[in-house]
């Protein structure tokens, strides 16, 4: 059932039920009624087989927990949540089946419930219809509705407890397996509900069989989910069959007077095995022995050997050694490695991600770094123009947001912590400007000939042209003037960016050749610290 697919047997059972239901609609009698008994027995057998399989899977969970409880704790808890919900829904359905059989055959308290095959009134449809669909036209509010709600709740539990990587593949399959959506309605047909389509006017033998099928579907969904949970633990673990020497340095460029740091490790690490790394050693593969190098191996933390060096001059610094690993038989494997880094004098780099100026009222993204120094050791500040400089966590290390409040100049100063000391790395001056005024448009036009209907339907939109920041303005107010040959000048004023009703009425009466002017257009930033009012350029149109 990997990937949430139905078995051929499950598909066959579903098809047989649909065929028999269709035959009922044709009033095929006793043979069809008895055929439902056979289908019910087949579905019950299938359901019991799935239950047995699920029990074996839960036993596998218990075994896995006894071996590695930490590793399997999360998936085991998820599986138990699905198991409890499946048990609850299956019991509700079983109780409902029992209620239908007993009430249809009028079984008294204390008397045993007959099997479906032994019922006297298998073709009775009045009692099951009333119990399941009630007396409403849409069939809602009775036991069928309660069943629908339980199935929908069960689907949510199933999907919520799937591994994240599997939800996309399983969601459609589970929804189809436990389908509870109302069918598409035709006109005002109120009977086309899930409740009515599933249970209305069906003989008790068909309703009980359908309920058994729902139990089987619930157990099948349970089976698919717990299988996926059990296999997901080790699904993405890479099986390694050889060891490789690897070196990861914090930086391959360091400044004079600072330390070079690197992690030297095996690509397959172990919590119980620490590699031994000897700097300066060589390995003789013919004699299978290590020569020279340091007397003591590097210190190891978390499976990684920690190497530190401090260059005294600029240039490329080569280094290497041998990683020695002890095998279970007591012998050693040796893995030689070579690496290098560049030492250079201290310097820093500052760049504006957008432009060479800082703008008032917006977040100005900045990249600030010092080659050879990790970002957490770089300190940056801003002076002038009421500025502030804060790290930008969303963009990662070395990225900042600069804000300024007055025009003029601002200076960004950079320092770095090197060898435990904070050293200045330079300062950088930036011009501070206001965000340029936006350009007003209506119907995506700034002026010229225009259809009056297009103008009537338009809204004034302020746009920043040729500006790299994602920034928005809003229109506060504007004035519209209409003039034309042989008509008086008409002037209108309104608040916001929408044409008033009076403006639209006037435009509706405009003739070809009439001129329309939008003036005294005032706008403000939609967000940001700069809330000054901007006077935008007017627009002139001629009605076509």
Secondary structure, 3 states (H helix, E strand, C coil): CHHHCCCHHHHHHHHHHHHHHHHHHCCCCHHHHHHHHHHHHHHHHHHHHHHHHHHHHHHHHHHHHHHCHHHHHHHHHHHHHHHHHHHHHHHHHHHHHHHHHHHHCCCCCCCCCCCHHHCCCCCCCHHHHHHHHCCCCCCCCCHHHHHHHHHHHHHHHHHHCCCHHHHHHHHHHHHHHCCCCCCCCCCCCCCCCHHHHHHCCCCHHHHHHHHHHHHHHHHHHHHHHHHHHHHHHHHCCCCCCCCCEEEEECCCEEECCCCEEEEEEECCCCCCCCCEEEECCEEECCCCEEECCCCCCCCEECCEEEEEECCCCCEEEEEEEEEEEECCCCCEEEEEEEEEEEEECCCCEEEECCCCEEEECCCEEEEEEECCECHHHEEEEEECCCCEEEECHHHCCCEEEEEECCCEEEEEEEEEEECCEEEEEEEEEEEEECCCCCEEEECCECEEEECHHHHHCCEEEEECCCCCCCCCEEEEEEEEEEEECCEEEEEEEEECCECCHHHHHHHHCCCCCCEEEEEEEEEEECCCCCCCCEEECCEEEEEC
